[in-house]
Amino acid sequence: MRLLVTTFIGVVFGFFLGVSFPTLSLTKLNLPSSLFPSIDLTYIEDKYSGLSTQALLNAWSSLQGKSGSATEINEFNESRIWVPTNPRGAERLPPGIVVSESDFYLRRLWGLPEDDLKIRPKYLVTFTVGYDQRKNIDAAVKKFSEDFTIMLFHYDGRTTEWDEYEWSKTAIHISAPKQTKWWYAKRFLHPDIVAVYDYIFIWDEDLGVEHFNAEKYLRLVKKHGLEISQPGLEPNSGLTWQMTKRRGDSEVHKDTEEKPGWCTDPHLPPCAAFVEIMAPVFSRNAWRCVWHMIQNDLVHGWGLDFALRKCVEPAHEKIGVVDAQWIVHQSVPSLGNQGKSETGKAPWEGVRERCRKEWTMFQERMTSAERAYYVALGVDPPNSTIVH
C-alpha cells in the first residue's frame, strides 16, 4: 500500500508541475479505481501540506478520466473528520467532543457527574514537602480556604502519614523521590491541566505564615494588577534580595534600590520586575508562559526569577511584592539534605553546586535563544539580558 501511495503522489505531482511520466502512468500501472478510497487523505495532506486535499482530489479525478468519479471520492472524504484547528493529536475528533483542559477536582464514583462538586475551587496552591515539615505545612494550609485546591509534592516518599490531617484526605498527593518543585511543576502543572485556576501558588515548605491571609492577598494582587507576585519577606529572616523585603508603609511595591551597580536599568531585575522562586504566585495567563520557559532538566529553577519578566508586559508594572500580607522564610535545608555525599562533600554542598551550575546554564540558554531569534529576523539583539 505504501508503494502505491507513493506512486500516486508522484503522478499527481507530475500533473501539477507539468512533468510527464512516459514510463510510469496510471494506464501502465493499471491501478483499480477502487484503490484511492482506501488511501489515508490525511497522510497526503500532512506530507504535502502546501496543496489542499481538494486540489489533490481534482488532480486525481482529471487523471482518472472516465474510470472514476470525484463525487464518490468527495463523499468518502466527507465521512472522515479532520479538523486542523483542534488541539494537536485530536484532529480526527469532532470539535464538540474535544475537552482540551482539565483540573484537579476530585470526582465521585457514583451519582450524576453534574452533582459531584459542591464547590469549584478557583485557585491552586502547591507545596513541595517532606514529612518532617508537616507541622509547618499544616499551619500553612489552614491559611487557605476551600476556594483553594491543595496539592502536595512529596520528595521523601511519605504520603499516607499525612492523613492524620483532615484536609490531607481531599488534597492531591504526588510522590517522586528527591525531586524539586520545578521538576513537579513541569510535569504536573501544564497550563491546560490547571486552566480552571485563576491563580497558582508554587511554594516551598519552610514558610512561616502567621501574618498571611490568602484571600486578602489575592484582593491586593487584583487591585494592583499583578500577574506575578509574592508576599513580602520578613526583613530580618535571613538573606534575601532587597526587592522582596517587606515594607511596613505600603500595600504593594514594584521596585526598589539595590547595591550600587547591581541594576543597569531601574525597570529590570533585581530592582524591578522581580520576585524570588521560593513563594511565587502566578495568574493563569502568566503561568502559561512561565511553564513553557521552565527547562525540563534544570530542576532547581535558579535564574528563573530573573527571567519571569519575559512573560508579562510591562513587567515592572505587573510583577510586585505584597507588603501587607507577608511571610517568614525559615531557611530549613531539608531538600538540600536529600543530596548525595560525594568526594568528601556534604550532601547539601553537592546540591548547592548543582544550583549554581543550573543558573549559569539557564542564563546561557536564554541568551543564546534570544540571540538566535533576533539574528533570524536580521536585527541586532537588544542589550538587556537576564544575566545579573
C-alpha positions in Angstrom: 0.0 0.0 0.0 2.8 2.4 0.9 4.4 1.8 -2.6 1.1 2.5 -4.3 0.5 5.7 -2.3 4.0 6.9 -3.2 3.3 6.1 -6.9 0.0 8.0 -6.7 1.7 11.1 -5.1 4.4 11.1 -7.8 1.8 11.0 -10.5 -0.2 13.8 -9.0 2.8 16.0 -8.5 3.8 15.3 -12.1 0.5 16.5 -13.1 0.8 19.8 -11.1 4.4 20.5 -12.2 3.9 19.6 -15.8 6.3 16.8 -15.7 5.5 13.8 -18.0 5.9 10.3 -16.9 6.2 8.3 -20.1 7.2 5.1 -18.4 5.0 5.5 -15.3 1.4 6.1 -15.8 -1.9 5.0 -14.4 -2.6 3.1 -17.6 0.6 1.1 -17.4 0.2 0.5 -13.7 -3.5 -0.5 -14.2 -4.5 0.9 -10.8 -8.1 -0.1 -10.0 -10.5 2.8 -9.5 -11.4 1.3 -6.1 -7.9 1.9 -4.8 -8.0 5.6 -3.9 -10.7 5.5 -1.2 -8.5 3.2 0.9 -5.7 5.8 0.9 -5.5 8.0 4.0 -6.0 11.5 2.8 -4.7 13.0 6.0 -1.3 11.3 5.3 -1.2 13.0 1.9 -2.2 16.3 3.5 0.5 16.1 6.1 3.2 15.2 3.7 2.3 17.8 1.1 0.6 20.5 3.2 1.1 23.1 0.6 -1.6 21.6 -1.5 -5.1 21.1 -0.3 -6.8 17.8 -0.3 -9.4 19.1 -2.8 -6.6 20.1 -5.2 -5.2 16.5 -5.0 -8.7 15.1 -5.5 -9.3 17.3 -8.6 -6.0 16.2 -10.0 -6.8 12.5 -9.4 -10.2 13.0 -10.9 -8.7 14.5 -14.1 -6.1 11.7 -14.4 -8.8 9.1 -13.9 -10.9 10.4 -16.8 -14.0 8.3 -17.2 -12.7 5.5 -15.0 -13.7 7.0 -11.7 -15.9 9.6 -10.0 -14.7 12.6 -8.0 -18.1 12.7 -6.4 -17.6 9.3 -5.0 -14.3 10.3 -3.6 -15.6 13.5 -2.1 -18.5 11.6 -0.4 -15.9 9.3 1.2 -13.7 12.2 2.3 -16.6 13.9 4.0 -17.2 10.9 6.1 -13.7 11.3 7.6 -13.3 14.0 10.2 -10.2 16.2 10.1 -10.2 19.5 12.0 -6.8 21.2 11.9 -7.8 23.8 14.5 -8.4 21.1 17.1 -5.6 20.5 19.6 -2.6 18.6 18.3 -3.5 14.9 18.1 -7.2 15.5 18.2 -7.7 16.5 14.6 -9.8 13.4 13.9 -12.3 14.3 16.6 -15.5 16.3 16.1 -14.8 19.7 17.9 -17.8 19.3 20.1 -16.3 16.3 21.9 -12.8 17.8 22.5 -12.0 18.6 26.1 -8.5 20.1 26.0 -8.3 21.5 29.5 -8.6 19.8 33.0 -8.4 20.4 36.7 -7.6 18.7 40.0 -11.2 18.4 41.2 -11.9 15.1 42.8 -14.9 13.2 41.4 -17.2 10.6 42.9 -17.5 7.0 41.6 -21.3 7.2 41.8 -24.2 9.6 41.1 -24.5 12.1 38.3 -21.3 14.0 37.2 -23.0 17.4 37.4 -23.7 16.7 41.1 -20.2 15.8 42.0 -18.9 19.2 43.1 -20.4 21.3 45.9 -17.7 23.9 45.3 -15.3 24.5 42.5 -12.0 25.9 43.9 -10.8 28.9 41.9 -7.2 28.8 43.0 -4.4 26.2 43.3 -1.7 26.1 46.0 1.2 23.6 45.8 3.8 22.8 48.4 6.9 20.6 47.9 7.2 18.7 51.1 8.8 16.2 53.4 7.0 14.7 56.3 9.4 16.3 58.8 7.9 19.7 57.9 4.3 18.5 58.4 3.5 20.9 61.3 4.7 23.9 59.2 2.6 22.7 56.2 -0.4 22.1 58.4 -0.2 25.7 59.6 0.2 27.0 56.1 -2.6 25.0 54.5 -5.0 26.4 57.2 -4.4 29.8 55.7 -6.1 28.8 52.5 -9.9 28.5 52.3 -12.0 25.9 50.4 -11.6 28.1 47.4 -8.1 26.6 47.0 -7.2 23.1 45.7 -4.3 21.9 47.9 -1.6 19.9 46.2 1.4 18.3 47.9 4.5 17.2 46.0 6.3 14.6 48.2 10.1 14.4 47.8 10.5 11.8 50.6 8.0 9.2 49.5 5.9 9.5 52.6 2.3 10.2 51.7 -0.2 8.2 53.7 1.1 9.5 57.0 -0.3 12.9 56.1 -3.9 11.5 56.6 -3.5 12.5 60.3 -4.7 15.9 59.0 -8.3 16.0 57.8 -7.5 18.4 55.0 -5.0 15.9 53.6 -7.8 13.5 52.7 -9.1 15.8 50.0 -5.7 17.1 48.9 -3.9 15.9 45.8 -0.7 14.0 46.6 2.1 13.3 44.1 5.2 11.5 45.1 8.6 11.1 43.5 11.9 10.7 45.4 14.3 13.6 45.8 12.6 15.9 43.3 12.2 19.7 43.4 9.1 21.8 42.9 10.1 22.8 39.4 10.5 19.2 38.4 7.0 18.6 39.6 5.6 21.8 38.1 7.0 21.0 34.6 5.4 17.5 34.7 2.1 18.0 36.6 1.1 21.7 36.2 0.8 22.0 32.4 -1.3 25.1 31.7 -4.1 23.0 30.2 -4.2 20.9 33.3 -4.5 23.9 35.7 -6.6 26.0 33.3 -9.6 26.5 35.7 -7.5 28.2 38.4 -7.2 32.0 38.3 -4.0 31.9 40.4 -1.4 29.3 41.1 0.8 29.3 44.2 4.0 27.3 43.9 5.5 27.5 47.4 8.4 26.0 49.4 7.7 24.1 52.6 9.7 26.4 55.0 7.5 29.5 55.0 6.0 31.0 58.2 2.5 32.3 57.5 1.4 33.8 60.8 0.9 37.2 59.1 -0.6 35.9 55.9 -4.2 35.5 54.6 -4.7 34.1 51.1 -8.0 35.9 50.3 -6.7 39.3 51.4 -3.5 38.6 49.5 -5.4 38.0 46.2 -7.5 41.0 46.7 -4.4 43.2 46.7 -2.9 41.3 43.7 -6.1 42.1 41.7 -6.2 45.7 43.0 -2.7 46.4 41.9 -2.8 44.5 38.6 -0.1 41.9 39.5 0.3 38.9 37.2 3.3 37.6 39.0 3.8 38.3 42.7 4.9 37.1 46.1 4.3 38.0 49.8 6.8 40.3 51.3 9.5 38.6 53.3 10.3 39.5 56.9 13.4 41.7 56.5 15.2 40.0 59.5 14.6 36.4 58.4 17.9 35.8 56.7 19.5 36.7 53.4 17.2 37.9 50.7 17.0 40.4 47.9 16.2 44.0 48.7 13.2 43.8 46.3 11.5 41.1 48.2 11.8 42.5 51.7 8.5 43.6 53.3 7.9 47.3 53.6 5.7 48.5 56.5 4.3 51.6 54.9 2.7 50.2 51.7 0.3 47.5 50.4 2.4 46.6 47.4 5.7 47.7 46.0 7.1 47.1 42.5 10.6 48.5 42.6 13.5 49.1 44.9 17.1 50.2 45.2 19.9 47.6 45.4 23.6 47.9 45.9 25.4 50.3 43.6 26.0 48.8 40.1 23.5 46.0 40.6 20.8 47.5 38.4 21.7 48.7 35.0 18.0 49.7 34.5 15.6 50.7 37.2 12.9 48.6 35.4 14.9 45.4 35.4 15.8 42.8 38.0 16.8 42.8 40.7 15.4 46.4 41.2 12.0 45.8 39.5 10.1 43.1 37.6 11.4 40.6 40.1 10.2 38.1 42.7 12.1 35.1 44.2 11.3 31.5 43.4 10.6 30.4 47.0 6.9 31.7 47.1 5.8 32.9 43.7 2.1 33.4 42.7 1.1 33.4 39.0 -2.0 34.4 37.2 -3.4 31.8 34.8 -2.0 33.7 31.8 1.4 34.3 33.3 1.8 30.7 34.2 1.0 29.6 30.7 4.1 31.4 29.6 6.3 30.5 32.6 5.6 26.8 32.3 7.0 26.8 28.7 10.1 28.6 29.9 10.9 26.1 32.7 13.6 23.8 31.5 13.0 20.1 31.7 16.4 19.2 33.1 17.2 22.3 35.2 15.2 21.2 38.3 16.2 23.8 40.8 14.9 26.8 38.9 17.9 29.0 39.7 17.9 32.0 37.3 14.2 31.6 36.5 13.3 34.5 38.8 15.4 36.9 36.7 13.6 35.7 33.5 10.0 35.8 34.8 9.7 39.3 33.3 9.7 37.8 29.9 6.1 36.6 30.5 4.3 39.9 31.2 4.3 43.3 29.7 5.1 45.8 31.1 6.9 43.6 33.6 7.8 46.5 36.0 4.1 47.2 36.5 2.8 43.6 36.6 5.3 42.0 38.9 5.4 43.0 42.5 5.7 42.2 46.2 2.6 42.3 48.5 3.8 44.0 51.7 0.5 43.9 53.6 0.5 40.1 53.5 3.9 38.8 54.5 5.7 35.6 55.3 8.9 34.4 57.1 11.5 32.4 55.2 12.6 29.8 57.8 15.5 28.6 55.6 15.2 24.9 56.5 17.8 23.0 54.4 15.5 20.0 54.0 15.8 19.4 50.3 19.5 20.2 50.4 20.0 17.2 52.7 18.4 15.0 50.1 21.6 15.2 48.1 24.4 12.6 47.9 27.7 12.9 49.6 30.5 12.7 47.0 34.3 13.4 47.1 34.1 14.2 50.7 31.4 16.9 50.4 28.3 17.1 52.5 25.0 16.3 50.7 23.9 19.9 50.8 27.2 21.1 49.2 26.6 19.0 46.1 23.0 20.3 45.8 24.2 23.9 46.1 26.9 23.3 43.5 24.2 21.9 41.1 22.1 25.0 41.8 24.9 27.4 40.7 25.6 25.3 37.6 22.0 25.4 36.6 21.8 29.2 37.0 24.7 29.5 34.6 23.2 27.0 32.1 19.8 28.8 32.2 21.4 32.1 31.5 23.4 30.8 28.6 20.3 29.1 27.1 18.1 32.1 27.3 20.8 34.4 25.9 21.6 32.1 23.1 17.9 31.6 22.3 17.2 35.3 22.2 20.3 36.0 20.1 19.3 33.3 17.6 15.8 34.7 17.3 16.9 38.2 16.6 19.6 37.1 14.1 17.0 35.1 12.3 15.0 38.3 12.0 18.0 40.1 10.6 18.2 42.6 13.5 20.7 43.2 16.3 19.8 41.7 19.6 18.8 44.2 22.4 21.4 44.9 25.1 19.2 43.7 28.0 19.7 40.1 29.2 18.6 38.0 32.2 22.2 37.8 33.5 23.0 39.6 36.7 
